[in-house]
Amino acid sequence: MLFRDLRFGVRTALKNKGVTGLAVVCLAIGIGLDTMMFSVTDGVLIQPLPYQNPDGLVVLHTTQKQSGIRRGSLSWLDLQDWHERSRSFSALAGIQYRSFTVSDGGDSERYLGGAVSHDLFALLGKAPQLGRSFNTDDDRPGGEPVVLISDDLWKRRYNSDSAIVGKAIQVNSRPHTVVGVMPPKFKFPENQYLWLPLAEFAITQQRGARQMDVFGRLRDGVTLEQARREADAVAANLAAAFPDTNDGWGAYIRPIREWAIPEDVRTIILTMMGAVTMVLLIACFNVANLMLARASTRSREISIRTALGAARGQILRQLLIESVLVALFSVPLGMVCAWGGLRMMESSIPPDSIPYFIHWELNLRAFLYAIGVAGLTGIAFGLAPAIQASKADLQEALKEGGRGLAGGGRAWIRNALVVAEVALSLLLLIGASLFVRSFFNLRTANGGFETAPLMTMRFYMPNEQYPGDLPKTQRVDDILRRVESLPSVQAAFASNMVPLNNGGGSSRILIEGRAFAKREEPEIEYIGVTAHMLKTLGLSVIRGRDLTDAEGMTRAPVAVINQAMAKKFWPSGDPLGARFRTLEEKDGGWFTIVGIAPDFRHGQLSTNDPIAPCAYVAYPFGATPNTGLTIRVAGDPALLAGPVREQIRASDRTLAVFAVSTMEAVRARGYWQYFLFGWMFSLFGGIALLLAAIGVYGVLSYSVAQRTQEIGVRVALGASRRDVLKLVVSHGLKLAGTGVALGIVGSFFVTPVVKGQLFNVSPADPLSFAAVSIFLTVIAFIASYVPARRATAVDPLVALRAE
């Protein structure tokens, strides 16, 4: 019986190629987009993290209410105490994020890496594919320098040479023996390429140097809540034992998945999944309307089958099978759409912007998901037409000239479906408008300075080769002199910060003549720069003066502050001549403010946070191995990359030069997410708009066909062409207007979800709401006008004769 119904369903679908083809295309678009986003959702939110028993892994944070720190790091000394005092964990291990210069076998290159506890990879359940992991002898002060490298680095730099294990490679200008190669695709915690033992870097650090992410594995039988209660007690004990550094500091434990997939990522993924589900629903509504119209043409066929003894259940089953078959026919085309969408999305994401453990693909799960969605949608869009058709009035349907079942009595179903299409389309278009406006706001933002003539790069001076501030400062001075001697260079400065690309540091300060409660001292950004920073950025001091050449290269106790700092601490006074010092400087260290600089962004443009108070001090106060170079160029800055590299190599050819980029490219990388969200929501909204227009057109076209006799009578009784046009168009606009109204109401509840992903745009932006509503209404008018024109061409004599 089932096979016979399937065979009949296939024949029916092939017989009605036009209807079947249109339904398949509509559904393929919806199913394809839905499958694409399922693949992303599956890869990001559903698939388990690639660690042994990831449900037992947690991340240990520090907290401090006074500073608003909710997810802070730990110090190395605190981690040692946690090992001794905690009983909830079978293991605790930490990592400090670092970058390392590898300088053997070719040019020096800089790689992201980490300094890790010897047992970190055992805690994760990851063993090297070659060699061994670290042991306790490696992770101790004075231990032999060793290194673990990633599979990617092994293949890229060492050509997959298995003999690399046991050999020494130059890391930060010091030989390190390679003890192992980690498995393919492993780059913990995000996109790291090599790892060194933690003790080598952490043993000299103070207890207050909280620079380490700490991971733990809960003991069997220990719940998360139990571990959190113990963590509170351990933090309180440490605060009592070390009040100078730990008073006011608490602890918080959360599952590793919450750490790996932040809340904003989950929000945007689920929002996009909801968006494609709306597109699929619109496609289903369209096909349901198509099937309702088709059901009316089959009323006589169904009535005859009923007269010959077919039960209502048999007819219902047959019609549902036909609907499901149409949906299944759309799966191959839908998978092609999904594949194309994923490729477009991946091409919009810069390399190494996504952690290594996140990946998506059209695998068997995605295919089965598409099959399941197709089956459900087939039932969803086929149920109403099937029920309606199975209720056929035998005598009415067999009458000569019977108009069928889809006429007036069931028109409300088709109208409701169109209203729902318009409402969902409006939601998607408003979302697209908000993201597109955010993208264009970012494209026109410059962070407070002109980016076009600037080139940036970083170079690394290992502490082993450049111990202390003086050797680093001397090398930076030599590099700047060489770079500024190039013909096209107008100005350049070095800093531990690159504008729009982060860096620098922060510090609590004391201001001369003011008193602050302990642990409530204000915090500022604290950045070491050489002279010419403002000149390079095309800015001028607002008041006072800039650092001189001599001051920028010595520990001169002067500072230039930004407007944000001046307004916060001297809102109605003059900060010039005022003094402050960082909290870390116990003896002296007072800086005299000599100038006020304009505010500009140090980090990515996409942040909505206000610019923080900042002090720019001489470079030696912020001398770090990782130093940024920003250069102002007369002409195309991209052409300067090679000559600047040559000057740095001429100064010291062992220095790794990396992150070479024009400032325009740095600026663009700061908002790639908005470009991605914008084009994806625009794609979803555009498809939804097209489907909604088709829906309005289809309903009105069918309505005109059903009301031919009525229109003929109206014309015969004196109705003008304008009256007929108004009759049809007003019906379409009523449907569209109802949908727009419902969509606006829904948008006020939905758009706040993405507030954190918008830039300089309110989630209730009136311009977006008004523009999209008007645009959608115009499209509905156009879709209504075409069948309305056809209605005005009805010949009353022909219509009445048919009746």
Secondary structure, DSSP 4 states (H G I P E B T S, - for coil): -HHHHHHHHHHHHHHTHHHHHHHHHHHHHHHHHHHHHHHHHIIIIISPPSSSSGGGEEEEEEEETTTTEEEE-B-HHHHHHHHHH--SEEEEEEEEEEEEEE-SSSS-EEEEEEEE-TTHHHHHT---SEE----TTTSSTTPPPEEEE-HHHHHHHHTT-GGGTT-EEEETTEEEEEEEEPPTT--TTTT--EEEESHHHHTT--TT---BEEEEEEPTT--HHHHHHHHHHHHHHHHHH-HHHHTT-EEEEEEHHHHHS-HHHHHHHHHHHHHHHHHHHHHHHHHHHHHHHHHHHTHHHHHHHHHTT--HHHHHHHHHHHHHHHHHHTHHHHHHHHHHHHHHHHHTS-TT-S-TT------HHHHHHHHHHHHHHHHHHHHHHHHHHHT--HHHHHSTT---SSSGGGHHHHHHHHHHHHHHHHHHHHHHHHHHHHHHHHHH--TTS--TTEEEEEEE--TTTS-SHHHHHHHHHHHHHHHHTSTTEEEEEEESB-TTS-B-EEEEEEETT----TT---EEEEEEE-TTHHHHHT---SEE-PPPHHHHTTT-SEEEEEHHHHHHH-TTS--TT-EEEETT--S--PEEEEEEEPP--SS-TT--SPPPPEEEEEGGGG--SEEEEEEEESS-GGGGHHHHHHHHHHH-TTSEEEEEEEHHHHHHHTTHHHHHHHHHHHHHHHHHHHHHHHHHHHHHHHHHHHTHHHHHHHHHTT--HHHHHHHHHHHHHHHHHHHHHHHHHHHHHHGGGGGGG-SS--TT-HHHHHHHHHHHHHHHHHHHHHHHHHHHT--HHHHHHH-
